[in-house]
């Protein structure tokens, strides 16, 4: 299987090259030239396997220049050795009949990003040895919270790599900031920026595609790659857990083989829900993909109207990983829905850069509307959903998962659709202790510090804070730098010495 670019179909690279480079030279994103298919018999066979086996079989379909032994080794290193607190890696929690929560936060940083970022360093190590032997890989990351810590932890002290992370100084939770700024490892660097996630993401993309910067790195035998979901090596592991969830529903008897399901995903950069789309295109029977947004509702408007407009108010919310106005992975969906029309996609992306908006044509909007639904909610509604869900089910949601639950409840009430549903749960609630505690016990957080809130949430709900979060109390930050967005290039050189 070969990969091409969303903005230039003349490009044709191997999966190793796509993963090693992260982004195409002209700014497009790598996508497979075709989507491999799973028959119902294939899915039934996978249903009898554990998660590691499922992951290996699915990755072999996409990474055809990796040997089976290389893939098995990568997968075992990522998901074995007790790194995840659940043997099922991505377990389902039954909220009520026909409603399952897919818990994607059982990994070492308590966020769904672990599902891909425990695997990506191993994939990248193999990929770079094939496509760029002898070069040191510099991983450059923009994060709205969870990606940063998961990438830092995944790449910590991985041979022949450096990892540099930028995050918005006032756009992550205190726990997320502590996780990043206290990161251990000799090959890591972290820097805050004055601005929001889109500023960080735009800065990283500009650095990636700057030929002068690339030449400076090349002089030191270095090259950039990405751990953001613009890297195909980040996206392909996410496809696995949607296939796995369907298999688990069959195994539990909740659905019969071939029954359709809905999937609800809280998303800002569109990568997590795009992985669900790929799972559907592979053969997983999906009825609707429901995109859940917070007050930054650019995706809700786009899915409902076909017009993408980032020129709007930006809100800093209690679900910070979704505080995004430029959803990079949407470009991959547009490429697929347009019949792989690279010229059209390049025009839309150019319009977005120049004017802040674009509108898709009728054919693409029709394809979009036939499969996707969307909804959004503000912070008040998010907190109400956390409280209601805990009261009704004794299930504690984080602020992002609650957005998805709220949007799903609204969709079901509006449509009457009772199709069995999987709701992606993206983080442990203790990563957002203040907002979650405010939701279940209003007013209690007054005068508390972050770890008082952790204890308070435990006392009020009976839920235990994961050890890796609780242990941050006594750790001193290593990284305290904050730069202006226009100074990110210099910050990269400084962190690389």
Secondary structure, 3 states (H helix, E strand, C coil): CCEEECCEEEEEECHHHHHHHCCCCCCCCEEECCCCCCCHHHHHHHHCCCHHHHHHHHHHHHCCCCCHHHHHHHHHHHHCCCCCCCCCCCCEEEEECCEEEEECCCCCCCECCHHHHCCHHHHHHHHHHHHCCCCEEEEEEEECCHHHHHHHHHHCCCCCEEEEEEEECCCCCHHHHHHHHCCCCCCEEEEEEECCHHHHHHHHHHHHCCHHHHHHHHHCCEEEEECCCCCHHHHHHHHHHHHHHHHHHHHHCCCCCCCCEEEEEECCCCHHHHHHHHHHHHCCCEEEEEEEECCCCHHHHHHHHCEEECCCCCCCCCCHHHCCCCCCCHHHHHHHHCCCCHHHHHHHHHHHHHHCEEECCHHHHHHHHHHEEEEECCHHHHHHHHHHHHHHHCCCCCHHHHHHHHHHHHHHHHHCCCCCEEEEECECHHHHHHHHHHHHCCCCCCCCCHHHHHHHHHHHHCCCCCHHHHHHHHCCCCCCCEEEHHHHHHHHHHHCC
